[in-house]
Amino acid sequence: MRYANSLLSPVGDRRCYRKHGDLDCHSQTQYHKLAIVKSESFIQVYKNPSYDIRNQVETSRKQQAIENRERLVPIIKTLILHGQQNIPIRGHRDDGSLLNTNNSPVATEGNFRSLLRFRIDSGDKVLENHLMTAKNNATYIKYIRQNITVLFDKTTDVSHISQLSISIRYIYENTVRENFIGFVDLHKDNYSADALDFDTDNESNTLDLQQSEPTITGEILGSTVVKKLKSVGLDLKLCVGIGCDGCSVNMSTICGAAITIQKSAKNALICPCLNHSLNNNLSRSNKIQSVRNAIGTIQEIIRFFNVSAKRNFILKKHLGYQLTSHCITRWIERHDSVLQFINDLPIILKSLTEISTWYDISTSSKANSLCKTIQDSEFVMCIFSLNDIMCLTRPLSILLQTKNLDLFSATTKIKELREVLSTKRNDANQCFNIIYNNVVEMMSKLGTELKLPRTTKRQTYRNNIEVNPEDSQGYWRISIYIPILDEVIKDFDNRFSSDNMQCFNFNFLMPLNLMKCFKNTEQLNQSIKDIFNQYSELFGESIFSIEQKLKGELNLFENKLKSDTDLTTITSAITFLDKLDCDYFPVFSLFIKILITLPISIATAERSFSSLRLLKT
């Protein structure tokens, strides 16, 4: 024991250990006292789990979550009340504290803030405590005030009612958002008795109402969009773009819907849907008779199988699935339909051949006729030639439907597609050689040969192609492939010309284009003047003042480009905005946001049509 004492204690304390013993001295050590406390705590927690610190933290977290949810209840209920009563939210002034008792609320304060103030005055302590203790950026009573773009399109639902779909596009936290606003019944809102200004006691007016033709004009479409946007509290002064398809009702410069909206949203640019333009460009190939007949045959075969369960059963037995419909409005289906049809052509022929042996006269004769049609050399050559172009346009069609795409990226991809089409046209002989070999292989699978059509001295419905009768490849190249390319390229240059794409003027703000503009001061000044003539009212300052600010920021950015060459490799406006210091370049960054906000297509409005059927259930 003495040996242990000499090892465990200082020499001067040996008398203490001899006097009290080792156990008495050990009980006075700090680690022994700590061990006693831990053991007592363990026993206490074991007998009463509520004392466990993990349970206490979890309980505190749950209580905090409950309190946070209770804070949001009065705010959400107020918003629901606005929606139920169709009350606008915004006002002329929507800033400042709701609990500032020194300053009385302004008369033009928004309805939302006024109702929240009324709840507090009525004794809502939860809301009052929330606004008193929460930080300014966590009150959840502020809403987005950003530049927006309106997207709209019209369709007819299953109840034969004209429905107008309205959506908006904007930037939130450097992310592009496209939100659906709602559907509007065009005839109900514009041709109801309450919507027309007439005297119900006057019989002549009642007669005019009954005899009036419910025509949906561009002015009606435009005024309906404006009315809907105002009803949800959106400021049309912040509208920078109008997205719609290129039909005459929307794009007419006299009474079109876009022009009507532009009268209320003076800062908005009219941006035709690029997907519709591309879709109409592909429709240009239908001007060629053989292509038009081939597309009609594909549609007829798909319809032949889809309208009958027995025929569809035979197709699924051999193929395993249904054919994709050739829909001209669903852009991707149009591409996929031709591609799938070519891939499944031998199996489709096998299914039609089996159906042609049925006892049903109309069905068997129709199937036999379709069998001969799809074995025709002209039909097979047309669909292979058309597919060669659609394989190029399909990726662009998919890209143009994405929400995060901006005009600069879209313009770049459109130019790339145009260059590829030009290359194909210049190298038509080599490109068509691949198509020709594929057609020969397919004709072999169909059990027939690739033949030239019969020729006579006088052709009534097609032109005589002056080629060597033995040059089958030259005949099909000149009669089908090159005409398709020429029609598509010609229409492509017309629809995607710089005059039609006036909103592409913003592309000069991207770093790669700015490098070129800095070398040409006159061109840079003209580009700046063009965008300020369109958006000068957004700033609330004189054009000269804002123009000078932008030029100063561009000069600073020119110096930044020299030191950071990686900026010139950016191909997306969203990526550029992330790398741009918005506090240092406030005016420059605002125009980049406008560039991103301008619409590419109205795919969001088109997608909303898929949910129209839900309105009837």
PyMOL commands that set and color helices and strands:
alter all, ss='L'
color gray80, all
select helices_A, chain A and resi 2-8+11-20+22-27+30-47+49-51+53-85+111-121+125-133+136-138+186-191+203-211+218-231+236-238+248-251+257-264+274-287+289-306+309-319+331-343+345-355+361-374+377-399+407-426+428-445+472-495+502-509+511-517+521-538+543-563+565-569+573-579+586-597+603-616
alter helices_A, ss='H'
color red, helices_A
select strands_A, chain A and resi 148-156+162-172+175-185+239-244+269-272
alter strands_A, ss='S'
color yellow, strands_A
deselect
rebuild
show_as cartoon
